[in-house]
Amino acid sequence: MLSMIVVMMWLFIVIRLLLRSINGEDLNWLRIVPALLVSAGFTWLYRRIVVAVLAGRYATREVVAAGALALAAAVVGGGDPMSWGMVLVTWLSVAVLGVPAVTATVLSAGVFAVGVGVSFGNYLIEPSTVLVGEHGPGRVLLYVTVLYGVFCACFPPTNRVWIWIWQLAVQAQEGKQAHARLAVAEERLRFSRDLHDLVGHQLSAIAVKAALAVKLTDGDAAAAGAEMSEVNTLTRQALRELRQAVRGYRELDLNAELNSVKGVLEAAGVRCETRLPFRELPEGVSPVFAYVIREAVTNVLKHSAATHCDILVRFTDEEAEMRVRNDGVDRWRGEDLGSGLAGLAERVADVGGEFTAGPTGDGEFLLRAVVSLPIPG
């Protein structure tokens, strides 16, 4: 739209010159040539102004310079609104972009007054500069007043609306790009969180089993072989779950996780007690609690000197709760929650729950996750 206005300006100028030539009027090249040169300079500045507008800036110096050139073109060329006076209107159409509505109104009124004054003044000096053919002063004054009035009333608000629509389109595109970047970041976070849960837990379990197998090698080769067989099983399971994490549809089973972590804890010399509900957990709770128990036991193995671990799972109609308590708080550092617990807090928050982890004050460490029921979505 902005480019079409300057194209329209040149069409009006060329058509009016052709009509004068066809009508047999003498063309005053001493006025036409300077007006053409000034209009060409105005066109160059107009392009710079448009680029600034589309970039969200107001090119004040270019607007002022273009306004001076537009006035010069109108004065030298004659000021006819359907010819050289169109340069003034074209300047107005871009000068009002990016300014308050009051300023735009003042500019429109100013261009209207200047345009009418310049064109009618030129008519009084050289009648052939306005309209084609011979016309009286009253008719010429009405002609320039109506045309400048229509142009100054229509072009500024039209362009301001067009720029507003264009800005909305840009914002929509930026919003779409931001949404895409956010989706990528969320996927990276999901994969990072899943990878931590998988690698952290499985490597801890493999390390415990391998260490136990080493201890049993000399005294009980059969038991050592059994432990190494479990290491092999854990390794294959880790690879399978890693592939599922990459594909994005991995979901843990709470019962399977409880059986697994209990075996790993006891192999590490940590007595494990579980208190579980007799009924199946509500839909959506089991996978979340499975991640909680996996990370909790991983931290027991890595960050504590626990001798026993107590796991409680309960639920009512209003909420489901999991508590993992151990007595290995001595080696725990309050400021070092690690990325695993931070990831758990995010997982629980995703289903509208609350997650806490820290010392209880009596030498134990308590990890607690509470999810309100039913889970949203």
N, C-alpha and C positions, 0 to 999 in steps of 0.2 A: 504493500500500500504506500509506504513512504517513497519508494522508488518510482511508483506510477505517477505521483504528483509532479515530480520534476520532469518526467517524460511528457506529461500533459502540458506543462509550461512551455516546453520547446515546440510541441505541436501547435499550440495557440499562436506562438510567435511566427512559425513558418507559414501556417495557414493564412494569418492576417497579411503577411508580406505577399503571398501568392494572390490573395484576393485584390490587394491594391494594384498589383501588376496586371491582373486580368481586367480590372476596371479602368485601366489606362492612366492611373495616377502616377505622377513622378515620385520615385523613391529617393528620399533624402539620405544618401549614403554617408554623409558627414555625421548624421545622427545614428544611423543603423549600425555602422561598423563598430563605433565605440560601445554601443549598447550590446552588441553581440559579444564583444570581448569581455565586458563587465559581467554579462550573464554566464559566460564560460567560467570565469573565476568564481562566480557564485556557485555554480554547479559543483566545482571541485570542493569548495568549503562545505556545501550541503552534504556531500558524501561523508566527509569527516564527522559532521554533526550526527548523521544517522548512525555511524559506527559507534560513536560515543553513547548515544541514546540506547542502543541495543546492548551496550556493555554496562548500562546502569549509571552512566555519568552524564553530567550536564556540561558541555564544552562551551563555557562562557565566552572565551576569546573568539572562538570560531563563530559563535552565534552573533556577537557584536559586529565582527568583520563582515559576515554574510549579510547582516542587516544593512550595513553601509553600502555594500555592493548592490543589494536589491533596490535601495532607494535611488542610487545612481542610475541603474538600468531603467527604472520607471521615469526618472526625470529626463534622461537623455532620449529614451525611446518614445516617450509621449504619455505613458501612464494608462493607456487603454487597458481595462481589466481583462479583455479578451486577447491581450497581446503582451506588451512589456509590463503592464501592471500586474500580470500574473506572477511575475518574479517576487513581488511583495507578498502576495498571498501564499506562494510556496514557502517563503521564509517564515511567515507566520505559522504555517502548518507544522513546522518542526521546532520553532522557538518556544511554543507553548508546552512542549513535551518535557515532563520532569519538573514543572513549576507548579505552585499552588493555583487553585482555580481562580482566585482573585487576580493574581498576576496574569494568568491567561486571558481573563476578561479585559484587563487594562490593555494588554498587548493587542487584542482584537480590535478594541475601540480605537487605539492609536493608529493601527494600520488602515482601518476604515477611513478615518479622518484624513490621514496623509494621502491615501490612494485617491479619494475623491478630490482633494485639493490639488494634487499634482496633475491628475488627468484633466480636470476642468481648467486649470491654469494653462496647461499646454494647449488645450483647445482654443482658448482665447488668443494665444500667441500664434499658433499654427493649427487651424481647424482640421487639417488632414491627418493629424496624429491620433484622433479619436474617431472611431467608426469609419465606415467606408461610404463615400458619397458626401453630399451636403446635408447638414441637419442644423436646426436651430439650437440656441443655448439651452432652452428649457428642456428639450428632448434629450440633449446630451447629458445635462445634469441629472435628469431622471434615470437615464441609462447607467451612468457610472455609479449613482447612489444605490440603485437596486442591485446591480451586479456585485459591487464591493460589499454591500450589506449581506447578500446571500453567501458569498464566499467566506467572509469573515465570521459569519454565524455558523456555517456548516463544517468547514475544513478543520478548525481546531478541535472541537469535541469529537469529530469522527476519528481523527488521528489519536487522540488521547484514549478513546475506547479501544482502538486497534492495538495500541501499545499495552494497555491493560490486559487484553486477551493474550497477547504475545507473552507477557510476563507470567500469566497464569500457566500457559503452556510450558514455559521454561521451568517454573516451579514444579509442575507436575512431572516433567522429565527428571528433574533433580531428585524429586521424591521417589520416583521409580528406581533411579540409580542408587539412592541411599538405601532403599528397601532391599535391593539386590546385594549391596555390600553387607547389610545387616544379616541377610540370610546366609551369606558365605561365612561371616564371622560366627554366627550361631552354629553352623555346621562344623566349623573348625573347633569350636568350643566343645560341641558334643563328642566329636571324635577324640579330642584330647582327653576329655573326661573319661570316655569309655576305655581308651588306651591305658590310662592310668589305673583304672579299676582292674582291668584285665592283667596287665603286666605286673602291677604291684602285688596283687593277691597271689597270682599263680607263681610268680618267682619266689615269693616268700614261702609258699607251700612247698615248692620244689626244693628250695634251700633247706628247709626243715627236714624233709624226707631224705634228701641226699646226705645231710649230716648224720641223721640217725642210721642210715645204711652203712656209712663209714664206721660208726661206732660198733655196729653189729657184725662187721665183716670177719673179725677174728674169732668171736665167740659163737655166733649163730649165723652161718652163711645162708641158711634157708630164709631166716627173717630178713637178712640184708637183701637177699634177692627179691623178696616180696615188696620191700620198701622201694627198691629200684624199679620194680614193675609199676608201682603206683606213681613214681616219678615219670615214667614213660606215659602213663595214662594222663597225668596232669599236663604234660607237655603237649600231647595230642589235643586235649581239651582246650588248652590255651590257644593253640593254632586255629582250632575250629571257631572259637569265640572271637578271635581276632579277625578272621575272615567275615564273620557276621557283623562285627562292629564296622568294618569297612563298607559293607553293603547297607548298613544303617537300620537293620531290623532285629538286632539282638535284644532279647528279653529274658532276664534271669528268673529261675524258679526258686522260691523261698525254701521249700522243703529240701530241695537238692543242695542249696547253699548251706543250710543248717547242718545237714549230714556231713558235707565236705569240711566245713570249718571246724566242726567238733572233732573230726578225725585229725585234722592238722594240729589243733590246739593240744590234744592229748598226746600226739606224737612229739610235740615240743615240751611236754611235761607240764602243761597247764590244764588243771582240772576244769571241765566245762559242764555247767548245768543249764538246762533249757526248760523254760516254762511256757508252754504253747497253748493256744485255745483248741478246744475240741472241734470247733466248726472251721470251715474254710474262710479265709479272710475275704472281705468284700473285693469286688473287681477293681483292679488298678492299684491296690495297696501292696500286694505280694511282690511285684517287681521292684517297687521302691524300697521296701524293707529288705529285699535280697541284696540290693546294692549297699544298704546301710550295714548289714551284718558282714558283708564281704570286706568293706573298708575298715569297719571296727576291728575285726579279727586281724587284718593286715597290720593295723597300728599296734595291736597287742603284741604281735610277733616282732615288730620292728622297733618300737619306741618304749617298751616297758619291760619290767622284770616281773611280770605277773605270775602268780602261782594258781590263781583260779579266775574263772570268767563266768559270769552269770548273765544269761540271755532271757529276757521276758518279752513276750508278745501278747497283747490283749486288745480287745476292741469292744465297743458298745455301738448303739445306734448312732451316736453322735461323733465318735472319734475312734481312731485306731492308734495304738502306741507301741513303740519298741524301745526297750532299754537294754543297753549292754554295759555291764559294770565289771571292772576288774581291779585288782589290788596292786597294779604295777605303776602307780603314779609317780614314784620317786624319780624316774628318769624322764618324766614328761616335762617339757618346757612350755610355759604358759603362752609365750608369744609365737610358738612354732606349731601352728595347726596343720601346715602343709596343704598342698593343692588337693589332696584327696578329701579332707574334711570340708574344704571350701566347695569342692564339686558336689559333695553330699548335700550341703546346705542348699545349693542350687537345685538339685534334683527334688528335694523335699518341697522347696518353695514353688517349684513348677506345678505341683498338685495342691497348692494352697496350704501346705503344712509348715511346721516349725521344727527347727533343728538346733540342738545345743550339745556342746561337748566341753568337758573340763573337769577339774578335780572337785570332789564333793566336800573336802575339808576334813575327812576322816581317813585319809590315806588311800582313797579309792578314786578311780576315774570313771565318770559316768557319761555315756553317750546316749542321747534321747532324741527320738523322732516322733512327732505327733501329727497325724493327718486327720483333718475334719472330714466327716462323712455326710452325704456321699461326695465323692470326688467330682469337682466341676468338669463338665465336658464328657 
